[in-house]
Amino acid sequence: MQRLDRYISSLLLAGAIVAPTAIMAGPRPQEARAQIRVYDRNHRDYHNWDDHEDHAYRGYLQERHKDYREYDKQNNREQKRYWNYRHSHPDRDNEGR
């Protein structure tokens, strides 16, 4: 009987140790929003178009005294100018962008 109690106690202890690790290691649900990636042809790289990039784009337009126009509605020359600007003005927290 004492052996059985030890065995059960060992199983409970092992479960208590493993359970939090198993829960933390589980996959996280993906965010509900759609991911938009934009290819920068001249620099041959991709950029995620998210709220952060939209904010940078609006700042770029404001700095140049231009009215807001959606990025994908801009002509290729204007899009190229924007990515040249972004590569010469990287974010401090995203130096590789």
C-alpha positions as CSV (number, residue, x, y, z in Angstrom):
1,M,0.0,0.0,0.0
2,Q,2.8,2.4,0.9
3,R,4.4,1.6,-2.5
4,L,1.2,2.6,-4.3
5,D,1.1,5.9,-2.4
6,R,4.7,6.7,-3.3
7,Y,4.0,5.8,-7.0
8,I,0.9,8.0,-7.1
9,S,2.7,10.9,-5.4
10,S,5.6,10.6,-7.9
11,L,3.2,10.8,-10.8
12,L,1.4,13.8,-9.3
13,L,4.7,15.5,-8.7
14,A,5.9,14.8,-12.3
15,G,2.6,16.1,-13.6
16,A,2.9,19.3,-11.6
17,I,6.4,19.9,-13.0
18,V,5.6,19.0,-16.6
19,A,2.1,20.6,-17.0
20,P,3.2,24.3,-17.0
21,T,6.0,23.6,-19.4
22,A,3.6,21.8,-21.8
23,I,1.2,24.6,-21.6
24,M,3.8,27.3,-22.3
25,A,5.3,25.3,-25.2
26,G,2.0,25.0,-27.0
27,P,1.5,27.0,-30.2
28,R,0.0,30.5,-29.8
29,P,-3.1,31.4,-31.9
30,Q,-2.3,33.6,-34.8
31,E,-3.6,37.1,-34.9
32,A,-6.9,37.6,-36.7
33,R,-5.7,40.3,-39.1
34,A,-4.4,39.6,-42.5
35,Q,-0.7,40.0,-43.2
36,I,0.2,42.2,-46.1
37,R,3.8,42.0,-47.5
38,V,5.1,44.5,-50.0
39,Y,8.0,43.7,-52.3
40,D,10.6,46.4,-52.7
41,R,11.9,45.7,-56.2
42,N,15.0,48.0,-56.1
43,H,16.2,46.8,-52.7
44,R,15.1,43.2,-53.4
45,D,13.4,42.7,-50.0
46,Y,10.0,42.4,-48.5
47,H,8.3,44.7,-45.9
48,N,5.3,43.9,-43.7
49,W,2.7,46.6,-44.2
50,D,1.2,47.0,-40.7
51,D,0.1,49.8,-38.5
52,H,3.8,50.7,-37.8
53,E,4.6,50.9,-41.5
54,D,1.4,52.9,-42.3
55,H,2.5,55.4,-39.6
56,A,5.9,55.7,-41.1
57,Y,4.3,56.2,-44.6
58,R,2.0,58.9,-43.3
59,G,5.0,60.6,-41.7
60,Y,6.9,60.4,-45.0
61,L,4.0,62.1,-46.8
62,Q,3.6,64.8,-44.1
63,E,7.3,65.5,-44.3
64,R,7.0,66.1,-48.0
65,H,3.8,68.2,-47.6
66,K,1.8,65.7,-49.7
67,D,-1.8,64.7,-49.1
68,Y,-2.5,61.1,-48.0
69,R,-3.0,58.6,-50.7
70,E,-3.0,54.9,-50.1
71,Y,0.3,53.3,-50.8
72,D,-1.0,50.8,-53.3
73,K,-2.7,53.6,-55.3
74,Q,0.6,55.5,-55.7
75,N,2.4,55.0,-59.0
76,N,5.6,53.0,-59.2
77,R,7.9,56.0,-59.1
78,E,6.3,57.3,-55.8
79,Q,6.5,53.8,-54.3
80,K,10.2,53.6,-55.2
81,R,10.8,57.0,-53.6
82,Y,9.1,55.8,-50.4
83,W,11.2,52.7,-50.1
84,N,14.4,54.6,-50.8
85,Y,13.4,56.9,-48.0
86,R,12.6,54.0,-45.6
87,H,16.0,52.4,-46.3
88,S,17.8,55.6,-45.6
89,H,15.7,56.3,-42.5
90,P,15.4,52.9,-40.7
91,D,13.5,52.5,-37.5
92,R,15.6,52.4,-34.4
93,D,13.9,49.2,-33.2
94,N,14.0,47.6,-36.7
95,E,17.4,48.3,-38.1
96,G,17.2,45.5,-40.7
97,R,14.1,47.0,-42.4
